[in-house]
Amino acid sequence: MLSKVIKEDYIQLDVEANDFPDAISQALEPLVEDDAATQEYVDAVIKIYQETGPYIVITKNVALPHAPVSEGAKKVAIGFTRLKNAIVSGHECNDPVKYLFPLSAKDSQSHIELLSELADLLGDPVFIEFLENVSSKEEFINYLKKYEGAQKNEKS
């Protein structure tokens, strides 16, 4: 459940970034501060981006900064960063990036269900509009809890 993994401390609104590597670094900073990932992990995400291109830009305006577990991920954590101004990543179809969901995972399996839940949300235009207008960390967490409650009711 995303609401259990995305802590309020991992949510940042209207961050100013100079370029895409700076946006990645700032998005991952709360995970480093909480010891969910190391600074080496952040450096690896940026290095992989610089070497392979914007593979982490997963859909229109959205990036999922992450690297292999071996690069310094310590526990499962997902954050959310909304940039004050959208920034170019170099992705031909999905630029500019405005929303980042930084990810760390302690193994290659524990985060799969979370990514599925995030993918469902990102496919909902109402959620994308919410990302643009959310005004507080509490509002963000409450939205996730409401969404998860609705999902739970659909399954029962």
Helices and strands as residue ranges (DSSP letters): H 2-5, G 8-10, E 11-15, H 20-33, H 39-52, E 57-59, E 62-63, G 69-71, E 77-78, E 80-87, E 97-100, E 103-104, H 112-122, H 125-133, H 137-155
